[in-house]
């Protein structure tokens, strides 16, 4: 396979990029010696993330896909057409044997272009309910990879028949996390539980305000690590307190050790957060993003995680400091409750990755399952 090219597409948020990069890492770990090309948006952050992993990046114009009526749809329609033309040129040039779509509106033109050229592709959906891009991509996909069993029931029967539940691929390096290294990095006092606060790559003002309100009640009972988001970090407001609290705008390679050391996670309910915490066995208190700026995917993710016992979901008016503190206390003060939630997290991750409990790390979980499907498809061509 030394000359084989696999194209990847997706972007707009880290949630549409990091799982794809996880699959690339799993393919490399399985001995794939071909090359990769990522077809993504014109966002500089997307390019930076992908090229940071040594992957060739080809940007195309992209227009946002909306279900609602808007004058912006007219301009975006032209961008989608331009994106299709650009994707067609790129695919003709690189001649990939396969395309893997991680979703997001930028993925639609490459998938349509691949279908027109006879290039096979899979499309993956991270969230509980399929977004519009996934619904469009699914029509010509050979397989629709989903994170939750129930997602298939939300698609028309002809598309549901293509669904394969694989979970959401997470960064393979997370499996290398060491709890002792995480506790040492944060200087967590011996035997004190660690609460890891995750607001997503851009942070969350609501979550940051809640943390500020409940910190005094947690001091002496739990150490809090708080990833605030780069744009929301305030050196004065988020001043670290030795033995009690550490705040950073963003955490890179050390995050794997911090997650391994964590006892409870408090955060939003993006697919990346839910699945990374699940695969690390980290019980969650989730405050899903709600309102007109979202299609409700985080609410669905949080409810699905709560349904299997891996999380406590606090929505809308429930997301008040006193209720968040009560949810954390429920897990902090009851080791049995925490252990039960931890087991539910690991069971969820293992079931969706189709991996044995004893080898989920070596198999790279969902990323490994997807990589195996891709390699099997290439072998049958």
N, C-alpha and C positions, 0 to 999 in steps of 0.2 A: 504493500500500500504506500510505498515511498512517494509516489507521484499523485496520490489521491488528495483532492481538495474538498474540505467540508466547509460550507458557508454557514454562518450564524447570523441571525437578525433579531433585532429587538432594541428597545431603548426608551428614553424619556425619563426613567427613574432607575435607581440602583436595583430595584426589585425586578426590572426587566433585563438587567445585565448580569448581576452577580450569579444567579442560577445558571445562566448560559456559560459563564466562565468556569463554574464548578464542573459542568459536563465536559468542557474542554480539558480540564485538569484530569478528570477521570479517564478520558480517552487516552491521554498521554500515559497515564499510569498503567493502562492496559496494553501498551505497546504500539499504539497507533503512531506511525512515523510520517504521515502525510502533513499537509499544511492546513491552516485555518485562515479564513477571511471573514471579518465582521462587517456587515452592512447595517449602518446605524444612522442616527439623526445627525443634524449639523450642530448639536449642542457640544460645546467644548468639553464639558464635564464627562459626557459619554465617551468621547474620544480618549480623554485622559485615562479613564478607568480601564478601557480595553487595551490601549497601547501600553499601559503600565504593566500589563501581563504579557507583553511581547507579541501581541496579536495584531496583524495588519488590519487597519480600519479604513472603511470606505464610506464616507457620509453621503446621504441623499436628501433631497428636499422632502419634507413631511408635513402633512396637514392634520390637524386634530380631528378625530372622528366624533361627532356629536349626534345624540339621538334627538336633541331639541332643535327647534327652528332658530336660526341665527344668521345675521348678515355675514358673519365671519365664515360661514360654511361655503360661501361663494369663493372667497380667496383661497380657503383651504382646499377646495375641490381642485383648483389649478395646481396647487402644490402636490396633491396626491398624484395627479396625472404626470407632473414633472418627476416625482419620485419613482413612478412606475417606469418611465423612460430611462431614468438613470440606473435603476436596478436591472433593467433588461440589458443595458450596455455592460454593466459590471459582470453579470452572470454569463453573458456570451464571452466575455474576455477571460474570466477565471475558470470557466467550465467545471463547476463543482460536481461531484458525484452525488451530493446530498445537501439539503438545506435544513437547518434546525431553527425554528422560530420560537423565541421566548416571549413574544407578544408585545403589546404597546402599539400605538397607531403607526409607528414607523415600519412595523413588520408587514403591514398589509401589501404595499407595492411589491416588495421582494417575493412574497408568497405567490401573488398573482403572476408575477413575471416568471417564477420558477415553474408554475403550472403550465404556462404557455410554451415553455421550452422543454417540457417533459422531464423536469428535474424533480425527483421525489422529495417530499418533506414531511416532517412531523411538526406539530404546533403544541405548545405547552401552556397551560393555564395555572397560575399559582394560587389564585383566590378561590373561594368557595363557589362563587357563581361566575360563569364565563362572561368576560367583557365583550364589547362589540368587536374588537380586533380578533379575538379568538373565534367568535361566531363566523366572521367573514373568512378567516384563514381555514377554518375546519372544513369548509365545503370541498376543497380540493386536496386536503391533507390525507396522507395514507393512514395516520394515526393521530388521535387527539389525546395528548397526555394530560391527566388532571391530578390534582393534589388530594381531592376528597372523593370518596365513593359516590356521594350523592350528587356531585356535579353533573354526572352524565344525565340524570333525570331532568335537568334544567335545559337540556338541548333537545331539538327535534329527534325523533327516533332514528332517522337515517344518519345523523351525526353521533348520537349516543352509542350506536353500534361500533363506532370507531374508537371509543374511549378506553383508555388503559390507565388505571390508578397507579401512580408512581410516587406520590408525594411531591414535595418541592425541593429541588436540588439545593444543597447548601455548600459553602466553601469547604473543600476537603481538609484544609488546614485546621478547621475547628476540632477535628478528631485528634489533633496533636496537642490540644490544650492541656496544661498541667495545673491542677488546683493549687498546689503549693507555690508555684511560680506566680499565679494570680494574686494570692494572698500576700506574698512578699512584695510584689509590685505596688500594691495598694497600702501596705503596712496595716493589714487588718489584725486587730488584737486576737490572740489565741483563743479559740473556741467561740468567738463571736460570730453569729450568722451574718452573711453578706447579702444585701439587697442591691440588685443591679438595675439601674434606671435607664431605659432605652427609649429615646424619643424619635427614632428614625434618623436617616442621614441628614435631614434638615432641622431636626429638633422639634420641640413642641412647647409653645409658651404656656398652654394650659397645664401640661405635665410639669413643667418647671415651677410654675406657681404652686401647684399642689405639693411638690417636694419641699419647697421653702416653708409651707405651712405645717407639714407634719414632721419635719426634721427634729424639732425639740422633743417630741414625744418618743422618737426612736433612739435618741442619744443614750448610750450606755446599754442599749438592748440589741442594736444591730448596726453594722457599718453600712453606709450607703455610698455606692459608687454611682455617679450621675454623669451620663453623656448628654450634654445640653444641646448640641448642635452648634456649628461654628458661628452662625449669625446671631445666636441668642446668648452666647457666652459673655458674661459680665464678670471681670476679675474681682470686683468688690462684692457683688451679690453672690457669686459662686466661689467664694474663698474657701479653700479646703480647711477642714478641722482635723488635726491629727487624732487618729484613733476613732473617728466618728464619721467623717465625710470627705470624699474627694470628688471634685468636679473637673471635667475636661471637655473641651469643645467637641473633640472627636478622638476615638481610640482606634489605632491601626492594628498591627500584628499582635499587640498585647491582649486584644479583645478575646482571643481564643482561650487564654489563660484565665482571664476574668470570668468568662462564662463558665469555664470548668470549675471555678472556685465558688460560683454563686449558689445561693440557697433559694432565692426567690427573684423573679424578674418583674419589674413594674414598667409598663410601656404601652405604646400604641399597638394596633393589631394588624399591621401590614404583614403580608405573607412571609417576608423574610424574618421578621421578629418571631412570629408564631412557630415557624419550622426550625429556626436555629435554636430557639429555646427548647423545643420538643426533643430535638435530636441530642441535645446536651442534658436532657432530663431536668430542666429548670422550670419548676412550677411558676405560673404567670398570674399576675393581676393586670388585666388589660383594660385600657380606656380607649375604645375605638374612635377614630375620627368620624365625625358626623356633620351633617349640614349640606347646604346646596352645592358645595364644591366637591362633593364625592358621590359616587353612585351607591354607596352603602356597603362596599366590599369589606371594609374593616369590621363593620358590625357583624356581618355574616361570618367572617373568619373567627372573631371572638366568640360568637355563640357556638360555632362548631367545636372550638377548642374546649369551651365550657361543658358542652354536651358529653364529651368523653372523659371529663374529669381532670383535664390538664390545666385549666385556667378558671379564674373568677372574672367575669365580665361586668364592667360598670359602665352603663350607657347613659347619655343625656344628664338628667338631674341627679342620677346616682353618682356621677363622677365629682363628688364633693370631697374635700380633704378628710372629713371625719369618717366617711364611708370607705375611702381608700385606706385610711389607717386601720379601720376595723377589719378590712379584708386582709391586709398584711399581718395584723395581729392574729387572725385566725390561723394563718400558716406558721407564723413565728412561735406561737404559744402551744401549738399542737403538733408534735413531731410525727404522730401517726397520720394526721391530715396531710402534712407536707410529703411524707413518704408515699402516700397513696397518689398524690398529684404527680410526684416524680415518676412513679411507675406508669401512670397514664400517659405522660409525655413520651417516655421511651417506647411504650407499646404502640402509640400512634405513629411515631417515626419509623419503627421497625416494620409495622404492618404495611405502611405505604411504600416503603423501600423494597419490600419483598426480600428482606435480608434476615438471616438468623440472628437471634439475640447475641450470640457469641462472636459474630464477625461483622457487625454493622460498621465498625470503624474501618476495618481493612477493605470492606466492599464499597466504602464511600457512600453508603446509604442510597438516597434517591438519585444522586448524580451517577453513581455506578450502575444503577438499574437502567437509566436512560442511555448511558454510554454503551451498555451491552445491547440494547435494542438497535442503536445506530450501527454498531459493528455487525450485528446479525443481518441487518438490512443490506449493508454493503457487501457482505459475503454472499448474499443470495442474488446479487445483481448479475 
